Amino acid sequence: MESHNPIKLWMTVLSCGVFGVTLGCSNAVMLSQETEQGGIVTYLFKEDRGGPMGSPHRLDALKRIEGKCPSGYTILKDGEVQGYNSMSSVEGSEGEITGRRWGIQFRCK
């Protein structure tokens, strides 16, 4: 059984997440890193709409984890991950739109 460096794993996920978002990925909930023992799920949130804990996507993220870990799971780490920027295509809008993502690293029991 090989051990994984959690910091290296987290940085890999962040890099993959940024790459995926750069390509135009707009999934609200993504299993951005998956191993046999767990993974990392990320989801969109808006601070003015309840923040990460009040996001409607949080429930979908937890359901995704429960689907992967039917015998239960442990959350190892959670926090904001690199989001994305895009220019608004709405006429009259100014500036950039920033998408914020929250990540949950978990391990199945």
C-alpha positions as CSV (number, residue, x, y, z in Angstrom):
1,M,0.0,0.0,0.0
2,E,1.6,3.3,-1.1
3,S,1.2,6.4,0.9
4,H,0.3,9.8,-0.6
5,N,1.6,13.2,0.4
6,P,-1.6,15.1,1.2
7,I,0.0,18.5,0.3
8,K,1.2,17.2,-3.1
9,L,-2.2,15.7,-3.7
10,W,-4.0,18.9,-2.8
11,M,-1.6,21.0,-5.1
12,T,-2.2,18.5,-8.0
13,V,-5.9,18.9,-7.6
14,L,-5.7,22.7,-7.6
15,S,-3.6,22.6,-10.8
16,C,-6.0,20.2,-12.4
17,G,-9.0,22.3,-11.3
18,V,-7.5,25.5,-12.7
19,F,-6.7,23.7,-16.0
20,G,-10.2,22.3,-16.3
21,V,-11.8,25.6,-15.6
22,T,-9.5,27.3,-18.1
23,L,-10.9,25.0,-20.8
24,G,-14.4,26.2,-20.0
25,C,-15.6,23.6,-17.6
26,S,-18.7,25.0,-15.9
27,N,-19.7,22.1,-13.7
28,A,-21.1,23.2,-10.3
29,V,-19.9,20.1,-8.6
30,M,-16.8,18.2,-9.7
31,L,-15.0,15.1,-8.4
32,S,-11.6,16.7,-9.3
33,Q,-9.4,14.1,-7.8
34,E,-10.3,10.4,-7.2
35,T,-8.4,7.6,-5.6
36,E,-9.5,4.1,-4.4
37,Q,-9.6,5.5,-0.9
38,G,-11.2,8.9,-1.5
39,G,-10.7,12.1,-3.4
40,I,-11.5,15.8,-3.6
41,V,-14.9,17.2,-4.6
42,T,-15.1,20.9,-5.5
43,Y,-18.3,23.1,-5.9
44,L,-19.2,26.6,-6.8
45,F,-20.3,29.1,-4.2
46,K,-21.2,32.8,-3.9
47,E,-20.4,34.8,-0.8
48,D,-23.6,36.9,-1.1
49,R,-25.7,33.7,-1.4
50,G,-24.8,31.9,1.8
51,G,-21.1,31.4,1.2
52,P,-19.6,27.9,0.9
53,M,-21.6,26.3,3.7
54,G,-24.9,27.8,2.4
55,S,-24.4,26.9,-1.2
56,P,-27.0,24.6,-2.7
57,H,-24.1,22.8,-4.4
58,R,-22.7,21.7,-1.1
59,L,-25.5,19.1,-0.7
60,D,-24.7,17.8,-4.2
61,A,-21.0,17.6,-3.3
62,L,-21.8,15.6,-0.1
63,K,-24.1,13.3,-2.1
64,R,-21.2,12.7,-4.6
65,I,-19.0,11.8,-1.6
66,E,-21.6,9.5,-0.1
67,G,-22.0,7.8,-3.5
68,K,-18.3,7.1,-3.6
69,C,-18.1,6.0,0.1
70,P,-21.3,4.0,0.9
71,S,-19.7,2.8,4.2
72,G,-19.0,6.4,5.3
73,Y,-16.2,8.9,5.0
74,T,-13.9,11.3,6.9
75,I,-13.3,14.8,5.7
76,L,-9.6,15.4,5.8
77,K,-9.5,19.0,4.7
78,D,-11.8,21.6,3.3
79,G,-11.3,25.2,2.1
80,E,-11.4,27.5,-0.8
81,V,-9.6,26.4,-3.9
82,Q,-8.5,28.4,-7.0
83,G,-11.5,29.7,-8.9
84,Y,-11.7,31.2,-12.3
85,N,-12.1,34.6,-14.0
86,S,-14.0,35.3,-17.2
87,M,-15.1,38.5,-18.9
88,S,-18.8,39.2,-18.8
89,S,-20.6,38.8,-22.1
90,V,-23.7,40.7,-20.9
91,E,-24.0,44.1,-22.6
92,G,-23.6,46.9,-20.1
93,S,-21.7,44.7,-17.6
94,E,-18.2,45.8,-16.7
95,G,-15.2,43.9,-15.4
96,E,-14.6,40.3,-14.7
97,I,-16.9,37.6,-13.2
98,T,-15.1,35.5,-10.6
99,G,-16.2,32.0,-9.9
100,R,-15.3,30.8,-6.4
101,R,-14.9,27.1,-5.6
102,W,-14.8,25.2,-2.3
103,G,-12.9,21.9,-2.0
104,I,-13.6,19.0,0.3
105,Q,-10.8,16.3,0.6
106,F,-12.2,13.1,1.9
107,R,-11.2,9.5,2.7
108,C,-13.6,6.5,2.6
109,K,-14.0,4.3,5.7
